[in-house]
Amino acid sequence: MYKKTMAGLLAAGVAFSFQGAMAQGPAQAPNVQSSSAFDNKVIKKISADNMYSTVAKLSQQPREAGTPGELTGAQYIKSQFEKYGYETELQPFPFYETKAENVSGSLTVNRQSYTYTPHVFSGSYSSEVTGQILYVGKALAGSVPDEVKGKIALIERGDIPFFEKIQNVLNKGAIGVIMFNSIEGTNQFGQASYGQNIPAVAITKGEGLALVEKLKTETLTSTIKVSGSGYVEKTSYNVIAKLKPHKNKDNGQVVMVGAHHDSVRGGPGANDDASGVSAVLELARVMANMPTDTELRFVTFGAEEKGLLGSYHYAGTLSDQEADRIVAHFQMDMIGSKDAGGDNPAGGLIMYTIDGKKNLVTDLGASAGARTAAAEVIPYGKLGRSDHQPFHELGIPAALFIHSPVEEWYHTPADTIDKIDKNKLQETAEIVGASVYQIARPDTPALDHARVAPGPVDYDFENRPVQ
């Protein structure tokens, strides 16, 4: 498949709009007033009040994938897209989840039992194994040593989804998994995938770090027992909305904007990620009647919290030809949290890419940030763990827009509407909206007339911590 590198996009006439301005030299310097005028066609219509109302509507109940709450939320999103005139589809897909009842796990290390019950990974395989513990860090692809074969892998949470970590050590022959958390005070996390036949349990950050320290001086042998585990098939949904340009203006390209609509179990998910959905719907409303030469495609994904299942399902339905038409994917997740203050202030906006490299999306986002409500250049960083990942793997320029580090009520029942900051919703929607319109409006990307092109900006990599 043709990979959309920056050079390739330029050659194809798809690249970010200010390239034309740079080619013209000083005599054709970008006209700031002109670029602002084009931005204003989008940003002046964006309403933070509309977005706040959407967050309030969606966060009335949890939207865990495969539950009636998710379906209610997905149907509401679909109805809004239809109201704006989009060709809309509710795309169901199956996924498998462990039985919630009569499942138990136990863990011993050097024959000493843990005093609490370790968390059994969702979908973990019922079995009892005994083996030597080997610490494998975050179990990133390519980093797992061959020595893990026949051993129990001790894994640190972070950077990639849980099921990928499990698969990476399973591929190397590990017989069991102990994963420890990256935040204090909980062992309640984790998901294994259907068919990963390896017993896996989770412990707290403190317990995990204690084992890492002991392994420096002694050999540790563990027994993991998981019983009662089994799977039930459930259904989640993606909501897909398309708006084709006028047939005489259609350049055959597609730009995508996405968020995930599911929440964690028991969490109303106001910020995670009703906030992202609210911006997707608001931008769909604003752009519904705008002239474009590019197809606009807005998608909200299901089962992100189960391991990016919805976005991977959607990406898997795309033919090579269809994927090659998609020139950019903008993903929004947790874009509205208020500042908690104290020792845990809400983080600033950042654009994350899978490989930690700039691409079309981050170039446009950085430039738009300097021109819009944010009035600042947005940095970029490296992170997976959200729905931009499947599109990157298809060679599509993609980035995640998120505030980082995350707030203290992340993945808790306290993620409620009263924690939402309208100004943050507005800023992110303006940045993404202005960026998308730079691609979609009819006079781009063929910008020989540099006066309609915004100028490029310098923006830096930022290694910002994420929970």
C-alpha positions as CSV (number, residue, x, y, z in Angstrom):
1,M,0.0,0.0,0.0
2,Y,1.1,3.5,-0.8
3,K,2.4,5.1,2.4
4,K,1.4,8.8,2.8
5,T,4.7,10.3,3.7
6,M,5.0,14.1,3.6
7,A,7.1,13.9,0.4
8,G,4.5,11.6,-1.2
9,L,1.7,13.9,-0.3
10,L,3.4,16.9,-1.8
11,A,4.0,15.0,-5.0
12,A,0.4,14.0,-5.1
13,G,-0.8,17.5,-4.6
14,V,-2.4,16.7,-1.2
15,A,0.0,18.3,1.2
16,F,-0.7,20.9,3.8
17,S,-1.7,24.2,2.4
18,F,1.1,26.4,3.4
19,Q,3.6,24.5,1.2
20,G,2.4,26.6,-1.7
21,A,3.1,29.7,0.2
22,M,6.7,28.6,1.0
23,A,7.3,27.9,-2.7
24,Q,6.5,31.4,-3.7
25,G,9.2,33.2,-1.8
26,P,9.0,36.6,-0.1
27,A,7.0,38.3,-2.8
28,Q,4.2,35.9,-2.2
29,A,4.3,35.8,1.7
30,P,1.2,34.3,3.3
31,N,-1.5,36.8,4.0
32,V,-2.5,36.5,7.7
33,Q,-5.8,38.2,7.2
34,S,-6.7,35.9,4.4
35,S,-5.9,32.7,6.3
36,S,-7.8,34.1,9.3
37,A,-10.8,34.8,7.1
38,F,-10.9,31.2,5.9
39,D,-10.5,30.0,9.5
40,N,-13.4,32.2,10.6
41,K,-15.7,30.4,8.2
42,V,-15.4,27.5,10.6
43,I,-14.5,28.8,14.0
44,K,-17.0,31.6,14.2
45,K,-19.7,29.0,14.0
46,I,-18.4,26.7,16.6
47,S,-20.4,26.8,19.8
48,A,-19.0,25.5,23.1
49,D,-22.5,25.6,24.5
50,N,-23.6,23.1,21.9
51,M,-20.7,20.8,22.8
52,Y,-21.4,21.1,26.5
53,S,-25.0,20.1,25.9
54,T,-23.8,17.0,24.0
55,V,-21.5,16.0,26.8
56,A,-24.3,16.5,29.3
57,K,-26.6,14.3,27.1
58,L,-24.1,11.5,26.6
59,S,-22.9,11.4,30.2
60,Q,-26.3,10.8,31.7
61,Q,-25.4,7.1,32.0
62,P,-22.3,4.9,31.4
63,R,-21.7,3.8,27.8
64,E,-19.6,0.7,28.3
65,A,-19.2,-1.2,25.1
66,G,-21.8,-3.9,24.6
67,T,-24.3,-2.4,27.0
68,P,-27.7,-0.7,26.4
69,G,-26.0,2.6,27.5
70,E,-23.6,2.4,24.5
71,L,-26.3,1.7,22.0
72,T,-28.4,4.6,23.3
73,G,-25.4,6.9,22.9
74,A,-24.6,5.6,19.5
75,Q,-28.2,6.0,18.3
76,Y,-28.2,9.6,19.6
77,I,-25.0,10.4,17.7
78,K,-26.4,8.8,14.5
79,S,-29.6,10.9,14.8
80,Q,-27.5,14.1,15.1
81,F,-25.5,13.2,12.0
82,E,-28.7,12.5,10.1
83,K,-30.1,15.9,11.2
84,Y,-27.1,17.6,9.7
85,G,-27.7,15.9,6.4
86,Y,-24.9,13.2,6.4
87,E,-25.1,9.8,4.9
88,T,-25.0,7.8,8.2
89,E,-24.4,4.2,9.2
90,L,-24.5,2.4,12.5
91,Q,-21.8,-0.3,12.0
92,P,-22.2,-3.2,14.5
93,F,-19.3,-5.5,15.3
94,P,-18.9,-8.4,17.7
95,F,-16.3,-8.6,20.5
96,Y,-15.7,-11.1,23.3
97,E,-15.6,-10.4,27.0
98,T,-15.0,-12.5,30.0
99,K,-17.8,-13.6,32.3
100,A,-18.1,-11.1,35.1
101,E,-19.3,-13.7,37.7
102,N,-17.6,-16.6,39.4
103,V,-14.1,-15.7,38.1
104,S,-11.2,-15.7,40.5
105,G,-7.5,-15.5,40.5
106,S,-4.6,-16.1,42.9
107,L,-0.9,-15.4,43.0
108,T,2.0,-16.7,45.0
109,V,5.7,-15.7,44.8
110,N,8.3,-18.0,46.3
111,R,5.3,-19.8,47.9
112,Q,4.1,-16.8,49.7
113,S,0.5,-15.9,48.8
114,Y,-0.6,-12.3,48.2
115,T,-2.9,-11.1,50.9
116,Y,-5.4,-9.6,48.4
117,T,-7.1,-11.0,45.3
118,P,-5.2,-9.9,42.2
119,H,-7.3,-8.6,39.3
120,V,-8.0,-11.1,36.6
121,F,-7.6,-9.7,33.2
122,S,-10.8,-9.4,31.2
123,G,-10.7,-12.5,29.0
124,S,-7.8,-14.2,30.8
125,Y,-7.4,-17.9,30.3
126,S,-8.4,-20.4,33.0
127,S,-5.3,-22.3,34.0
128,E,-2.7,-22.8,36.7
129,V,1.0,-22.3,35.9
130,T,4.2,-22.2,37.9
131,G,7.4,-20.7,36.6
132,Q,10.3,-18.3,37.1
133,I,9.5,-14.6,36.9
134,L,11.2,-12.5,34.3
135,Y,10.8,-8.7,34.1
136,V,10.2,-7.6,30.6
137,G,9.5,-3.8,31.1
138,K,6.6,-2.6,29.1
139,A,6.7,-5.6,26.7
140,L,6.9,-3.4,23.6
141,A,7.2,-5.1,20.2
142,G,10.8,-6.1,19.6
143,S,11.9,-5.6,23.2
144,V,10.8,-8.9,24.7
145,P,13.8,-11.2,25.2
146,D,13.7,-14.8,24.1
147,E,14.5,-15.9,27.7
148,V,10.9,-15.3,28.6
149,K,10.0,-18.7,27.0
150,G,8.6,-21.0,29.7
151,K,8.6,-18.2,32.2
152,I,6.0,-15.8,33.8
153,A,6.4,-12.3,32.3
154,L,6.3,-9.4,34.8
155,I,5.1,-6.4,32.7
156,E,4.7,-2.7,33.4
157,R,1.6,-0.9,32.2
158,G,2.0,1.9,29.7
159,D,2.5,3.0,26.0
160,I,0.6,0.2,24.2
161,P,-2.7,-1.6,24.9
162,F,-2.7,-4.4,27.4
163,F,-3.6,-7.1,24.9
164,E,-0.6,-6.1,22.8
165,K,1.7,-6.6,25.7
166,I,0.2,-10.0,26.4
167,Q,0.5,-11.0,22.8
168,N,4.1,-9.9,22.6
169,V,5.2,-12.2,25.5
170,L,2.8,-15.0,24.4
171,N,4.6,-14.9,21.0
172,K,7.9,-15.5,22.8
173,G,6.6,-18.5,24.7
174,A,5.7,-17.0,28.1
175,I,3.4,-19.2,30.2
176,G,1.8,-16.5,32.4
177,V,1.5,-12.8,32.9
178,I,1.7,-10.5,36.0
179,M,1.2,-6.9,35.0
180,F,1.6,-4.0,37.5
181,N,0.0,-0.6,37.2
182,S,1.5,2.7,36.4
183,I,-0.5,4.6,39.0
184,E,-0.8,4.1,42.7
185,G,-3.5,2.4,44.6
186,T,-5.3,0.1,42.2
187,N,-5.0,-3.2,40.4
188,Q,-8.3,-2.8,38.6
189,F,-7.3,-2.6,34.9
190,G,-6.5,-4.7,32.0
191,Q,-7.8,-6.7,29.1
192,A,-6.7,-9.7,27.3
193,S,-8.0,-10.5,23.9
194,Y,-10.2,-13.4,22.8
195,G,-8.0,-16.4,22.1
196,Q,-5.0,-15.3,24.2
197,N,-4.7,-18.6,26.0
198,I,-2.4,-17.5,28.9
199,P,-3.4,-16.8,32.5
200,A,-2.9,-13.2,33.4
201,V,-3.3,-11.2,36.6
202,A,-2.7,-7.6,37.6
203,I,-1.2,-6.1,40.8
204,T,-0.6,-2.6,42.1
205,K,2.3,-0.4,41.1
206,G,3.9,-0.7,44.5
207,E,3.7,-4.5,44.5
208,G,5.1,-4.6,40.9
209,L,8.1,-2.3,41.7
210,A,8.8,-4.4,44.8
211,L,9.1,-7.5,42.6
212,V,11.3,-5.6,40.1
213,E,13.7,-4.7,43.0
214,K,13.8,-8.2,44.3
215,L,14.6,-9.7,40.9
216,K,17.9,-7.7,41.0
217,T,19.2,-9.9,43.7
218,E,17.2,-13.2,43.8
219,T,15.3,-15.6,41.6
220,L,11.5,-15.5,42.0
221,T,9.1,-18.3,41.2
222,S,5.4,-17.7,40.9
223,T,2.2,-19.7,40.7
224,I,-0.7,-18.0,38.9
225,K,-4.2,-19.6,39.0
226,V,-7.1,-18.3,37.1
227,S,-10.4,-20.2,37.3
228,G,-14.0,-19.7,36.0
229,S,-12.9,-17.6,33.1
230,G,-14.9,-17.8,29.9
231,Y,-16.2,-15.6,27.1
232,V,-19.5,-14.0,26.2
233,E,-20.1,-12.4,22.8
234,K,-21.3,-8.9,22.8
235,T,-22.0,-6.2,20.1
236,S,-20.5,-2.7,19.9
237,Y,-21.0,-0.1,17.3
238,N,-19.2,2.5,15.2
239,V,-21.2,5.5,13.9
240,I,-20.1,6.6,10.5
241,A,-21.2,9.9,8.8
242,K,-20.1,10.9,5.3
243,L,-20.6,14.1,3.3
244,K,-19.4,14.0,-0.3
245,P,-18.4,17.2,-2.1
246,H,-20.3,18.5,-5.2
247,K,-19.6,16.0,-8.0
248,N,-18.0,18.8,-10.1
249,K,-15.6,19.6,-7.3
250,D,-14.7,16.1,-6.0
251,N,-11.0,15.5,-5.9
252,G,-11.4,11.9,-4.7
253,Q,-9.8,12.6,-1.3
254,V,-11.2,11.9,2.2
255,V,-10.4,13.6,5.5
256,M,-11.5,11.9,8.7
257,V,-12.4,13.2,12.2
258,G,-13.0,10.8,15.0
259,A,-13.6,10.1,18.7
260,H,-14.7,7.1,20.8
261,H,-18.2,7.1,22.3
262,D,-17.8,4.2,24.8
263,S,-16.9,4.7,28.4
264,V,-15.4,2.5,31.1
265,R,-17.7,0.3,33.2
266,G,-19.5,2.4,35.8
267,G,-18.1,5.7,34.4
268,P,-20.3,8.4,32.8
269,G,-17.3,9.3,30.6
270,A,-18.0,13.1,30.4
271,N,-14.4,13.9,29.4
272,D,-13.5,10.3,28.3
273,D,-14.8,10.7,25.7
274,A,-18.1,12.5,25.4
275,S,-15.9,15.6,25.1
276,G,-14.3,14.3,21.9
277,V,-17.7,13.2,20.5
278,S,-19.1,16.6,21.2
279,A,-16.4,18.2,19.0
280,V,-17.0,15.7,16.3
281,L,-20.7,16.4,16.2
282,E,-20.2,20.2,16.4
283,L,-17.7,20.2,13.5
284,A,-20.1,18.0,11.5
285,R,-22.8,20.6,12.1
286,V,-20.6,23.5,11.2
287,M,-19.2,22.0,8.0
288,A,-22.4,20.4,6.7
289,N,-23.1,23.2,4.2
290,M,-19.6,24.4,3.5
291,P,-18.2,24.1,-0.1
292,T,-15.5,21.5,-0.2
293,D,-13.7,19.4,-2.8
294,T,-13.0,16.7,-0.3
295,E,-15.2,14.1,1.3
296,L,-15.8,14.8,5.0
297,R,-16.0,11.6,7.1
298,F,-16.9,11.8,10.8
299,V,-16.7,8.6,12.9
300,T,-17.3,7.8,16.5
301,F,-15.8,4.4,17.5
302,G,-17.1,1.8,20.0
303,A,-15.1,-0.4,22.3
304,E,-12.0,1.8,22.4
305,E,-11.8,1.1,26.1
306,K,-11.8,-2.7,25.3
307,G,-8.6,-2.3,23.2
308,L,-9.3,0.0,20.2
309,L,-11.7,-2.6,18.9
310,G,-14.0,-0.3,17.0
311,S,-11.3,1.6,15.2
312,Y,-9.5,-1.6,14.2
313,H,-12.7,-3.1,13.0
314,Y,-13.5,0.0,10.9
315,A,-9.9,0.2,9.5
316,G,-10.2,-3.5,8.7
317,T,-13.2,-2.9,6.5
318,L,-11.3,-0.4,4.3
319,S,-10.0,-1.7,1.0
320,D,-6.5,-0.6,0.0
321,Q,-8.0,1.7,-2.6
322,E,-10.3,3.3,0.0
323,A,-7.5,3.7,2.6
324,D,-5.4,5.4,0.0
325,R,-8.1,8.0,-0.5
326,I,-7.9,9.1,3.2
327,V,-5.4,11.9,3.4
328,A,-5.6,12.6,7.2
329,H,-7.2,11.3,10.4
330,F,-7.8,13.7,13.3
331,Q,-8.7,11.9,16.6
332,M,-10.0,13.7,19.7
333,D,-10.0,12.1,23.1
334,M,-10.4,13.8,26.6
335,I,-10.4,17.4,25.3
336,G,-12.5,19.1,27.9
337,S,-11.3,18.6,31.5
338,K,-11.3,21.4,34.0
339,D,-8.2,22.1,36.0
340,A,-8.3,20.1,39.2
341,G,-5.8,22.4,40.8
342,G,-3.4,21.5,43.6
343,D,-1.0,18.7,42.9
344,N,-2.9,17.4,39.9
345,P,-3.6,20.2,37.4
346,A,-5.3,19.4,34.1
347,G,-2.8,19.0,31.3
348,G,-2.4,21.1,28.2
349,L,-3.3,20.2,24.7
350,I,-0.8,18.0,22.8
351,M,-0.9,16.1,19.5
352,Y,0.4,12.5,19.7
353,T,1.5,10.4,16.8
354,I,2.3,6.7,17.0
355,D,5.9,7.0,15.9
356,G,6.6,10.4,17.6
357,K,7.2,12.1,14.2
358,K,5.5,15.1,12.7
359,N,3.0,14.5,9.9
360,L,0.3,16.3,7.9
361,V,-2.1,16.4,10.8
362,T,0.4,17.8,13.3
363,D,1.7,20.4,10.9
364,L,-1.9,21.6,10.3
365,G,-2.7,21.5,14.0
366,A,0.3,23.4,15.0
367,S,-0.3,26.1,12.5
368,A,-4.0,26.3,13.4
369,G,-3.2,26.5,17.1
370,A,-1.2,29.7,16.5
371,R,-4.1,31.3,14.6
372,T,-7.1,30.4,16.6
373,A,-8.5,30.7,20.2
374,A,-5.5,28.8,21.6
375,A,-3.2,31.5,20.3
376,E,-0.2,29.1,20.9
377,V,1.7,26.5,19.1
378,I,0.6,23.1,20.1
379,P,3.5,20.6,20.7
380,Y,3.6,17.0,19.6
381,G,4.7,13.7,21.3
382,K,4.7,10.0,20.9
383,L,1.8,7.8,22.2
384,G,-0.5,5.0,21.0
385,R,-3.4,3.7,23.1
386,S,-6.1,5.5,21.1
387,D,-8.0,5.3,17.9
388,H,-5.4,7.0,15.7
389,Q,-3.3,3.9,15.8
390,P,-5.1,1.7,13.2
391,F,-5.0,4.6,10.7
392,H,-1.3,5.1,11.2
393,E,-0.8,1.4,10.5
394,L,-2.6,1.9,7.2
395,G,-0.1,4.6,6.2
396,I,-2.6,7.5,6.9
397,P,-1.3,10.6,8.6
398,A,-3.0,10.5,12.0
399,A,-2.7,12.2,15.3
400,L,-4.5,12.2,18.7
401,F,-5.6,15.6,20.2
402,I,-5.7,15.2,24.0
403,H,-5.0,17.1,27.2
404,S,-2.1,15.4,29.0
405,P,-1.4,14.4,31.7
406,V,-4.9,13.2,32.4
407,E,-7.0,14.4,35.3
408,E,-7.4,12.6,38.7
409,W,-11.0,11.5,37.8
410,Y,-9.8,9.6,34.7
411,H,-11.6,6.3,34.4
412,T,-13.7,6.8,37.6
413,P,-17.4,7.5,38.3
414,A,-16.3,11.1,39.0
415,D,-15.8,11.8,35.3
416,T,-19.0,13.9,35.2
417,I,-20.3,17.0,33.4
418,D,-19.3,19.4,36.2
419,K,-15.7,18.7,35.3
420,I,-15.9,20.0,31.8
421,D,-14.3,23.3,30.7
422,K,-16.1,25.0,27.8
423,N,-13.0,27.0,26.9
424,K,-11.0,23.8,26.3
425,L,-13.8,22.3,24.2
426,Q,-13.8,25.5,22.1
427,E,-10.1,25.7,21.6
428,T,-9.6,22.1,20.5
429,A,-12.6,22.2,18.2
430,E,-11.3,25.4,16.6
431,I,-7.9,23.9,16.0
432,V,-9.2,20.7,14.5
433,G,-11.9,22.5,12.5
434,A,-9.5,25.0,11.0
435,S,-7.0,22.2,10.2
436,V,-9.7,20.1,8.5
437,Y,-11.0,23.0,6.4
438,Q,-7.5,23.8,5.2
439,I,-7.6,20.4,3.5
440,A,-11.3,20.3,2.5
441,R,-11.9,23.8,1.1
442,P,-11.9,23.9,-2.7
443,D,-8.9,26.2,-3.2
444,T,-6.6,23.8,-1.5
445,P,-4.2,22.0,-1.8
446,A,-3.4,23.5,-5.2
447,L,-2.1,26.7,-3.6
448,D,-0.2,28.5,-6.3
449,H,-1.9,31.6,-5.0
450,A,0.0,31.9,-1.8
451,R,-2.0,34.7,-0.3
452,V,-4.7,32.3,0.7
453,A,-2.3,30.0,2.6
454,P,-1.5,30.2,6.3
455,G,2.2,30.3,7.2
456,P,4.0,27.3,8.8
457,V,5.1,27.4,12.4
458,D,7.9,25.8,14.3
459,Y,6.7,23.3,16.9
460,D,8.6,20.9,19.2
461,F,8.4,17.4,20.5
462,E,7.4,17.2,24.1
463,N,7.8,14.0,26.2
464,R,4.8,14.6,28.4
465,P,3.8,11.9,30.9
466,V,0.5,10.1,30.4
467,Q,-1.2,7.8,32.9
